Amino acid sequence: MTRLPHSSLLRLGALLLLVLVSTAGAAFANGHPRSLATSGTAALPCRDGGPGCIHIGFTDAWFEVQTVQLGFSHNFFCANPPRAIALSRCEAGAPALIPPPSGPVVSNVYLLIPVGFSPPADTLHCPVPGGCIDHPRTIDLSRSLGVHGFNAILPAHSLVIEDEEAFQSTWWPVVLVGVKTLDAWNTIAAAKSIEAVDACQMNGGCFQEADTNAFLFFQVLGPNMSPQGPP
């Protein structure tokens, strides 16, 4: 996939700031995170993390026209350099220079972030800003937002993978893609594929992707798993 030019990163960052401001109050009312999904949306075990999950949990993801499940068993990894100021040490706008200390690194996992609109709740795999299992709570967006983005909450998002090459748990580099409109989001949600994300970037419905120094650790479990909660 194509890499993010500086001008596009600036636009993505500015719009991400609008998303972060608009969701922060709702998601962290009274100091406690809550899901943006409706009460009728079933969550996989420990999808939103929290006490008792011990870094074991599950999310949905899109892969080759189907919804698969990802099994997480280790916290995220971010290391400087780059120069992240976020408490998580995670940063958007530059690729990782330091890989995780153990385990192979495979293909990217793409975090699709709705920018300026609210998608249907059942199409958000991680509906709680800063609250998805084994994801960083914060990310440094200062390359695009300056001092206003140094410790931003990671927005609600969905996940797309392009290769099912890791049946064992392993590390996946994180790439951010901002989606501009509800129509573009719904097109990707219907197609459930990295090809749809590529097409969205080509036709202008999505911003170009932004590398990060973040890695997520999960296993692709397939579409028919029946996850159990942590022991």
C-alpha positions in Angstrom: 0.0 0.0 0.0 1.1 3.6 -0.5 2.9 5.6 2.1 1.5 8.8 3.7 2.9 12.1 2.3 3.4 14.9 4.8 0.5 17.0 3.5 -1.9 14.1 3.9 -0.6 13.4 7.4 -1.4 17.0 8.4 -4.9 16.7 7.2 -5.4 13.3 8.8 -4.0 14.7 12.1 -6.3 17.7 12.1 -9.4 15.6 11.5 -8.3 13.0 14.0 -8.2 15.9 16.6 -11.8 16.5 15.8 -12.6 12.9 16.4 -10.7 12.8 19.7 -12.3 15.9 21.0 -15.8 14.8 20.1 -15.5 11.3 21.5 -13.5 12.0 24.7 -16.4 13.4 26.7 -18.8 10.6 25.8 -16.3 7.8 26.2 -14.9 9.0 29.5 -17.9 10.5 31.2 -17.4 10.6 35.0 -13.8 9.4 34.6 -14.8 5.9 33.4 -14.5 4.6 29.8 -17.6 3.2 28.3 -18.4 1.6 25.0 -19.7 3.6 22.0 -21.5 0.5 20.8 -25.2 0.0 21.5 -26.3 -2.3 24.2 -27.4 -4.8 21.6 -23.9 -5.2 20.2 -22.3 -8.4 21.6 -18.7 -8.0 22.7 -16.2 -10.8 22.5 -14.6 -11.8 25.8 -12.3 -9.1 27.1 -12.5 -7.1 23.9 -12.5 -3.9 25.9 -9.7 -5.1 28.3 -10.2 -4.3 32.0 -9.6 -6.1 35.3 -9.3 -9.8 35.1 -8.4 -10.0 31.4 -4.6 -10.4 32.1 -3.9 -9.4 28.5 -6.0 -12.3 27.1 -9.0 -11.3 24.9 -10.5 -11.2 21.5 -11.6 -8.8 18.8 -13.2 -9.2 15.4 -11.2 -8.2 12.2 -11.9 -8.2 8.5 -10.0 -10.5 6.2 -10.7 -11.6 2.6 -14.5 -10.9 2.6 -15.1 -12.4 6.0 -15.0 -11.5 9.7 -12.4 -13.4 11.6 -11.5 -13.3 15.3 -8.1 -12.3 16.7 -6.9 -13.8 20.0 -4.7 -11.4 21.9 -2.3 -12.8 24.6 0.4 -10.1 25.1 0.4 -6.3 25.6 1.3 -4.0 22.7 5.0 -3.1 22.0 6.2 0.4 21.2 9.8 1.6 21.6 11.7 4.8 20.9 13.1 6.0 18.6 11.0 7.5 17.0 10.6 10.2 19.5 7.1 9.5 20.9 6.0 11.6 23.9 2.9 9.6 24.6 2.9 7.6 27.8 2.6 4.5 25.7 5.7 5.4 23.7 3.6 4.8 20.5 3.8 7.3 17.6 2.1 7.8 14.3 3.9 9.2 11.2 7.0 7.1 11.2 7.8 3.3 11.1 9.3 1.4 13.9 13.1 1.4 14.3 13.2 -1.1 17.1 11.3 -4.5 16.7 9.8 -6.4 19.5 12.3 -8.4 21.5 11.0 -11.9 20.6 8.8 -13.6 18.1 8.5 -13.0 14.3 7.0 -9.9 12.8 4.5 -10.5 10.1 2.3 -8.4 7.8 0.6 -5.2 8.9 -2.7 -4.8 10.8 -4.6 -1.8 9.6 -6.6 0.3 12.1 -9.5 2.0 10.3 -10.4 5.2 12.1 -13.7 7.0 11.2 -13.0 10.7 10.8 -15.8 13.1 11.4 -18.7 10.7 11.4 -20.2 7.8 13.5 -20.3 4.4 11.8 -22.8 1.7 12.7 -21.9 0.3 16.1 -21.8 -3.3 14.8 -19.0 -2.3 12.3 -16.7 -1.1 15.0 -14.4 -3.8 16.3 -12.9 -1.6 19.0 -15.6 0.9 20.0 -14.1 2.2 23.2 -11.5 4.9 22.5 -8.3 3.9 24.3 -9.9 0.7 25.6 -9.3 -2.2 23.2 -7.6 -5.3 24.5 -3.8 -5.1 24.3 -3.9 -1.9 22.3 -2.1 1.3 23.4 -4.5 3.7 25.2 -2.6 6.7 23.9 -0.6 7.6 20.8 1.7 10.5 19.9 0.2 12.5 17.0 2.5 15.4 17.4 4.1 15.0 14.0 0.7 16.2 12.6 -0.9 18.0 15.6 2.1 19.6 17.3 1.9 19.9 21.1 -1.9 19.2 21.0 -1.4 15.6 19.9 1.5 14.4 22.0 -0.6 12.1 24.2 -3.9 11.6 22.2 -6.4 8.8 23.0 -6.4 6.1 20.3 -9.8 6.5 18.6 -12.4 3.8 18.2 -11.6 1.8 15.1 -11.9 -1.5 13.2 -9.2 -3.8 12.1 -8.2 -5.3 8.7 -5.5 -7.8 8.0 -4.0 -8.6 4.6 -2.4 -12.0 5.3 -3.5 -14.9 7.5 0.1 -16.0 7.9 0.2 -16.2 11.6 -1.8 -19.2 13.0 0.5 -19.0 16.0 0.5 -15.8 18.1 3.0 -13.3 16.8 3.7 -9.5 16.3 1.8 -7.4 13.7 3.0 -3.8 12.8 0.2 -1.2 13.2 -0.8 1.1 10.4 -3.5 3.8 10.7 -5.9 4.6 7.9 -8.4 7.5 8.4 -11.8 6.9 6.6 -13.4 10.2 5.5 -17.1 9.4 5.0 -19.8 7.0 6.1 -20.3 5.8 2.5 -16.6 4.9 2.3 -16.7 3.1 5.7 -19.8 1.1 4.7 -18.2 0.1 1.4 -15.2 -1.3 3.3 -17.4 -3.0 5.9 -19.4 -4.7 3.2 -16.2 -5.9 1.3 -14.2 -6.8 4.4 -10.9 -6.8 2.6 -7.6 -5.0 2.3 -8.4 -4.5 -1.4 -11.4 -2.4 -0.4 -9.1 -0.2 1.8 -6.6 0.2 -1.1 -9.5 1.2 -3.4 -10.7 3.7 -0.8 -7.3 5.3 -0.7 -7.2 5.4 -4.5 -10.6 7.0 -4.9 -10.1 9.6 -2.1 -12.6 8.1 0.4 -9.7 7.3 2.8 -6.6 9.1 3.8 -3.3 7.5 2.9 -1.9 5.2 5.5 0.3 6.3 8.4 3.0 4.0 9.7 3.5 3.7 13.5 6.1 2.2 15.8 3.4 0.1 17.4 3.0 -3.7 17.3 0.1 -5.8 18.4 0.5 -9.5 19.5 -2.3 -11.8 18.4 -3.3 -15.0 16.6 -5.8 -15.3 13.7 -8.4 -17.8 15.0 -10.8 -17.8 12.0 -14.4 -16.9 11.6 -16.0 -19.8 13.6 -14.1 -19.8 16.9 -16.0 -19.7 20.2 -13.8 -17.7 22.5 -13.8 -18.3 26.2 -12.9 -15.7 28.8 -9.6 -15.7 30.6 -9.0 -18.5 33.2 
